[in-house]
Amino acid sequence: MPRAKKTWAEKMTAKPPHQVILEKDFAGIPKGSRLHISCPLEVVAELKTITPGSTMSIRAFRQRLADKNKCDATCPLTTSLFLRIVAEHAWEEYCRTGNTRDLPPFWRVVESSSPMAKKMSVDSAWIDLQRGLET
C-alpha cells in the first residue's frame, strides 16, 4: 500500500544541515569542494536575516549559506527544493491566517517570474505585492 503524501508542514522537518566533500564535479561545483546541504528550518532562519525591502538571487542566497557554514558552496538542488517547501508551507499558513507577520519572507529570494514560482501554489502577483509592500 502506498504511503500517504507528506504535507508541506511535515516536509519542514527534514534532516539537519550537514556538509560533504564532493568526490566528483557536481552542478558546476568542482570535485573536492566542501558542499553544504541545508534544510528547510535553516532556510527559514536565513530568510529572516534578509533586510526587509532587500532581495537577492537564489545563487546569492546559496553562497550566503555556504559562507556562514564555512563551505565552498551550498547544494543548488536541495536548496531550491527546501526553499520551495518553505514557500509552500508559508503560503498555506498565509491562506489559513491571512497574516504575513510570522511568515518566512521567501519573496525576498523567490522572484515571481522564476521557474520555481511558476511551479508553486503561491500567486506570483502576491510575491510582487509583498516585495512592493517592503519598499
C-alpha positions in Angstrom: 0.0 0.0 0.0 1.5 3.4 -1.0 2.4 5.8 1.8 0.4 9.0 2.2 1.9 12.0 0.7 3.7 14.2 3.2 2.3 17.7 3.9 4.4 20.8 3.5 4.4 21.1 7.3 5.8 17.6 7.6 8.4 18.3 4.9 9.7 21.2 7.0 11.3 18.8 9.4 13.9 17.3 7.1 17.4 16.1 8.2 19.6 18.7 9.9 22.1 20.6 7.8 25.4 18.8 7.1 28.5 19.1 4.8 30.1 16.7 2.3 33.2 16.8 0.3 32.4 16.3 -3.4 34.0 13.2 -4.9 33.3 14.4 -8.4 32.2 17.6 -10.1 28.5 18.5 -9.4 26.3 21.2 -10.9 29.3 23.4 -11.7 30.9 22.8 -8.3 34.4 21.2 -8.6 35.4 17.9 -7.1 37.0 18.3 -3.7 34.7 21.2 -2.7 33.1 21.3 0.7 29.3 21.3 -0.1 26.7 22.5 2.4 23.4 20.6 2.4 20.9 22.8 4.1 17.4 22.1 5.5 14.0 23.9 5.5 14.4 25.2 9.0 17.9 26.7 8.2 16.4 28.3 5.1 13.7 29.9 7.2 16.2 31.2 9.7 18.4 32.6 6.9 15.4 34.2 5.1 14.6 36.1 8.3 18.0 37.7 8.3 17.5 39.4 4.9 16.7 43.1 5.5 13.1 44.0 4.6 13.0 45.6 1.2 16.1 43.8 0.1 16.1 41.0 -2.4 18.7 38.5 -3.5 19.1 35.8 -6.1 18.8 32.1 -5.1 22.5 31.9 -6.2 23.5 34.7 -3.7 21.3 33.1 -1.0 23.1 29.8 -1.5 26.5 31.5 -1.3 25.4 33.2 1.9 24.5 29.9 3.4 27.8 28.4 2.2 29.8 31.3 3.7 28.0 31.0 7.1 28.8 27.3 7.2 32.4 27.7 6.1 31.8 25.8 2.9 32.7 26.4 -0.8 29.1 26.1 -2.0 25.6 25.1 -1.0 23.8 22.4 -2.9 21.7 24.1 -5.7 19.3 21.2 -5.9 18.4 20.8 -2.3 18.4 24.5 -1.6 15.9 25.1 -4.3 13.8 22.1 -3.0 13.9 23.4 0.6 13.1 27.0 -0.5 10.0 25.7 -2.3 9.0 23.7 0.8 9.4 26.8 2.9 7.4 28.9 0.5 4.6 26.4 0.1 4.3 25.9 3.8 4.3 29.7 4.3 1.6 30.1 1.6 -0.6 27.5 3.4 -0.1 29.4 6.6 -1.0 32.7 4.9 -4.1 31.2 3.4 -5.1 29.9 6.8 -4.4 33.0 8.8 -4.4 35.9 6.3 -1.3 37.2 8.1 2.3 37.6 6.9 3.7 38.7 10.2 5.3 35.4 11.2 6.0 34.0 7.7 9.5 33.5 6.4 9.9 36.1 3.8 10.6 33.8 0.9 9.6 36.6 -1.6 12.9 38.2 -0.9 14.6 35.3 -2.8 11.9 33.8 -5.0 11.2 36.1 -8.0 7.6 36.0 -9.3 8.8 35.3 -12.8 11.2 32.5 -11.8 10.6 28.9 -12.9 10.3 28.0 -9.2 7.4 30.5 -8.7 5.6 29.1 -11.7 5.5 25.6 -10.1 4.3 26.8 -6.7 0.8 27.3 -5.4 1.7 30.9 -4.4 0.2 33.5 -6.7 3.1 35.2 -8.4 1.3 38.6 -8.1 1.3 38.1 -4.4 5.1 37.7 -4.4 5.3 41.1 -6.3 2.8 42.6 -3.8 5.0 41.5 -0.8 8.1 42.9 -2.5 6.3 46.2 -3.1 5.0 46.5 0.4 8.5 46.2 1.7 10.0 49.0 -0.4 
